[in-house]
Amino acid sequence: MRDVVPAIEPVRLPVRGGGVFPVRRVYCVGRNFADHAREMGAQAPTSKAARGTPVFFAKPADAVVTAAAVPYPTATQDLHHEVELVVALGADAPPGELAVDAAQALVFGYTVGLDLTRRDLQAAAKAKGLPWDVAKGFDASAPVGELVPAEDVGPLAPRTLSLEVNGERRQASTLDQLIWDVPEILHELSKLFALRAGDLVFMGTPAGVAALQPGDRCVARLDDVIELHLEITPPSL
């Protein structure tokens, strides 16, 4: 049968060393750094036993962009940056609950990204007990850098995730400060979703989230391994 509208091609991320990575789904983890949880007014766990369960939300796959410029979004006066480690899955999870010690084998690679957030819309929704999808899932709300294969990144824990805006460092943390690490998050996600090759997971942001304005230039980094350069441009007309 013929398509009644043109088929939508998936977003494809460039891979260091060659090739492209088609994006299937985008999962995001909230409150995965204790310092950020506290700055947002939430309680942070003081031990692994007190962690509870992770907070998850999603972005549309076509919210992922690799452009060097992102227009300031509509319907907000308070756009915030949240720098994150992004995990790319290169294999399907087996049926059922994924064991923590088997989860790392699904990882193809890593990049850095920004979970752009319309904070005023999120705050208004939270105050009314409403969902805040419109604060997170808007167009171009998930800019990311090139994917780097996992074996070229090596162990994550000692590496530092950071963000500079106009040359000033605003966010930074070593990845050993994640409340739930990558295998643990994949394990928890597998209880809720069938994980597949092509999925991205934004792993959460450290403290220091703040507003962005048109003209701001951002540099997200994972040490000297991965960089994302981005400019916030004036709103599209």
C-alpha positions as CSV (number, residue, x, y, z in Angstrom):
1,M,0.0,0.0,0.0
2,R,1.2,3.5,-0.7
3,D,2.0,6.0,2.0
4,V,-0.7,8.7,2.3
5,V,1.9,11.1,3.7
6,P,5.7,11.1,3.2
7,A,7.4,8.6,5.5
8,I,9.5,10.3,8.2
9,E,13.1,9.5,8.2
10,P,14.7,9.0,11.7
11,V,17.2,11.4,13.1
12,R,20.7,10.1,12.5
13,L,23.7,11.0,14.7
14,P,27.2,11.0,13.3
15,V,29.5,8.4,14.8
16,R,33.2,9.1,15.3
17,G,35.1,6.8,13.0
18,G,32.3,6.6,10.5
19,G,28.7,5.7,10.1
20,V,25.5,7.1,11.5
21,F,23.2,6.1,14.4
22,P,19.4,6.2,13.7
23,V,17.5,7.3,16.8
24,R,14.5,5.2,17.9
25,R,13.4,6.6,21.3
26,V,14.7,9.1,23.8
27,Y,14.4,8.3,27.5
28,C,15.5,10.9,30.2
29,V,16.3,10.5,33.8
30,G,15.3,13.2,36.3
31,R,17.1,14.0,39.6
32,N,20.0,11.7,39.0
33,F,22.6,14.0,40.7
34,A,21.9,14.7,44.3
35,D,23.1,18.4,44.1
36,H,20.6,19.1,41.2
37,A,17.8,17.4,43.1
38,R,18.4,19.7,46.0
39,E,18.6,22.8,43.9
40,M,15.2,21.9,42.4
41,G,13.7,21.6,45.9
42,A,13.6,17.8,46.0
43,Q,15.1,15.5,48.7
44,A,18.3,13.7,47.7
45,P,19.0,10.2,48.9
46,T,21.8,9.9,51.4
47,S,22.6,6.2,50.6
48,K,21.9,3.6,47.9
49,A,19.3,2.0,50.1
50,A,17.4,5.3,50.2
51,R,17.3,5.9,46.5
52,G,13.8,4.6,45.8
53,T,13.2,4.4,42.1
54,P,14.5,6.7,39.3
55,V,12.3,9.4,37.8
56,F,11.8,8.9,34.0
57,F,10.3,11.1,31.2
58,A,10.7,11.0,27.5
59,K,11.3,13.4,24.6
60,P,10.2,12.8,21.0
61,A,12.9,11.3,18.8
62,D,12.8,14.2,16.4
63,A,13.6,16.6,19.3
64,V,17.2,15.4,18.9
65,V,19.2,17.8,16.8
66,T,22.9,17.9,15.8
67,A,22.8,21.5,14.5
68,A,25.3,24.1,15.8
69,A,22.5,26.6,16.3
70,V,19.2,26.1,18.1
71,P,16.5,28.9,18.0
72,Y,15.1,30.1,21.3
73,P,11.8,28.2,21.7
74,T,8.3,29.7,21.6
75,A,6.0,30.0,24.7
76,T,8.7,30.6,27.3
77,Q,10.6,33.4,29.0
78,D,12.8,31.0,31.0
79,L,14.8,28.5,28.8
80,H,17.2,26.5,31.0
81,H,20.2,24.4,30.1
82,E,20.8,20.9,31.6
83,V,24.0,19.2,30.5
84,E,23.9,15.4,30.4
85,L,25.7,12.3,29.5
86,V,23.8,10.6,26.7
87,V,23.9,6.8,26.3
88,A,23.2,5.1,22.9
89,L,22.1,1.5,22.8
90,G,23.4,-0.6,20.0
91,A,21.6,-3.9,20.8
92,D,18.1,-4.9,21.8
93,A,17.5,-6.0,25.4
94,P,16.4,-9.6,25.9
95,P,12.8,-10.1,26.8
96,G,11.9,-9.4,30.5
97,E,13.9,-7.6,33.1
98,L,17.4,-6.8,32.1
99,A,20.0,-7.8,34.7
100,V,22.3,-5.0,35.9
101,D,25.4,-7.1,35.1
102,A,24.2,-7.7,31.5
103,A,23.2,-4.1,30.8
104,Q,26.6,-2.6,29.7
105,A,26.7,-5.0,26.8
106,L,23.8,-3.1,25.2
107,V,25.7,0.2,25.1
108,F,27.1,1.3,21.7
109,G,28.5,4.6,22.7
110,Y,28.2,7.9,24.4
111,T,27.8,11.6,23.7
112,V,27.0,14.8,25.5
113,G,23.7,16.7,25.2
114,L,21.5,19.4,26.6
115,D,18.1,18.7,28.0
116,L,16.7,22.1,27.2
117,T,13.8,23.0,29.4
118,R,11.0,25.6,29.4
119,R,11.3,26.1,33.1
120,D,8.4,28.5,33.5
121,L,6.1,26.0,31.8
122,Q,7.4,23.2,34.0
123,A,7.0,25.2,37.2
124,A,3.4,26.1,36.3
125,A,2.5,22.5,35.5
126,K,4.1,21.2,38.7
127,A,2.2,23.8,40.8
128,K,-1.1,22.4,39.4
129,G,0.0,18.7,39.6
130,L,-0.2,18.5,35.8
131,P,2.2,16.7,33.4
132,W,5.1,18.8,32.1
133,D,5.7,17.2,28.7
134,V,5.5,20.6,27.0
135,A,8.3,21.9,29.1
136,K,10.6,19.1,28.0
137,G,9.5,17.7,24.6
138,F,9.5,20.7,22.3
139,D,11.2,21.1,18.9
140,A,15.0,20.9,19.1
141,S,15.0,20.4,22.9
142,A,17.6,17.7,22.8
143,P,20.8,18.9,21.0
144,V,23.6,16.3,21.1
145,G,27.2,15.9,19.9
146,E,28.7,13.1,17.8
147,L,28.6,9.6,19.2
148,V,31.8,8.1,20.4
149,P,32.0,4.3,20.7
150,A,32.1,3.1,24.3
151,E,35.5,1.4,24.0
152,D,37.0,4.8,23.0
153,V,35.5,6.5,26.1
154,G,36.5,3.9,28.7
155,P,35.3,3.9,32.3
156,L,32.8,6.7,33.0
157,A,33.1,7.2,36.7
158,P,36.3,9.3,36.8
159,R,35.3,11.5,33.8
160,T,33.9,15.0,34.3
161,L,30.7,16.3,32.6
162,S,30.7,20.0,32.2
163,L,29.0,23.0,30.5
164,E,30.4,26.4,29.7
165,V,28.1,29.3,28.6
166,N,29.9,32.3,27.0
167,G,33.2,31.0,28.4
168,E,31.9,30.7,32.0
169,R,31.6,27.2,33.6
170,R,28.1,26.7,34.9
171,Q,27.8,23.0,35.5
172,A,30.4,20.3,36.3
173,S,30.5,16.9,38.1
174,T,32.4,13.7,37.9
175,L,30.1,10.8,36.8
176,D,30.8,8.9,40.0
177,Q,28.2,11.3,41.4
178,L,25.3,9.8,39.5
179,I,22.7,8.4,41.9
180,W,22.0,5.5,39.4
181,D,24.8,4.6,37.0
182,V,24.3,3.5,33.4
183,P,23.7,-0.3,34.0
184,E,21.3,0.5,36.9
185,I,19.3,2.9,34.8
186,L,19.0,0.4,31.9
187,H,17.9,-2.2,34.4
188,E,15.2,0.1,35.7
189,L,14.1,1.2,32.3
190,S,13.7,-2.5,31.2
191,K,11.0,-2.9,33.8
192,L,8.9,-0.3,32.0
193,F,9.9,-0.5,28.3
194,A,11.3,-2.9,25.7
195,L,14.8,-1.4,25.1
196,R,16.0,-1.5,21.5
197,A,19.0,-0.6,19.4
198,G,18.7,3.1,18.5
199,D,17.4,4.2,21.9
200,L,19.1,7.2,23.6
201,V,19.2,7.7,27.4
202,F,19.8,11.2,28.8
203,M,21.3,10.4,32.2
204,G,20.5,13.5,34.3
205,T,22.2,16.8,35.1
206,P,24.3,18.1,37.9
207,A,23.6,21.3,39.8
208,G,24.0,24.7,38.2
209,V,21.1,24.8,35.7
210,A,20.3,28.3,34.7
211,A,18.7,30.5,32.0
212,L,19.9,30.8,28.4
213,Q,19.3,33.9,26.2
214,P,19.6,34.4,22.4
215,G,23.2,34.8,21.5
216,D,24.5,32.5,24.3
217,R,27.2,30.1,23.2
218,C,27.4,26.8,25.0
219,V,30.2,24.2,25.1
220,A,29.3,20.8,26.7
221,R,32.1,18.4,27.4
222,L,33.0,15.0,28.7
223,D,36.6,15.7,29.6
224,D,38.6,16.1,26.4
225,V,36.8,13.1,24.8
226,I,33.5,14.6,23.6
227,E,32.4,18.2,22.9
228,L,29.2,19.9,21.8
229,H,29.3,23.5,20.6
230,L,25.9,25.2,20.4
231,E,24.6,28.8,20.0
232,I,21.1,29.8,21.0
233,T,19.8,32.0,18.2
234,P,16.8,34.4,18.2
235,P,13.3,32.8,18.0
236,S,12.2,31.6,14.6
237,L,9.4,33.7,13.1
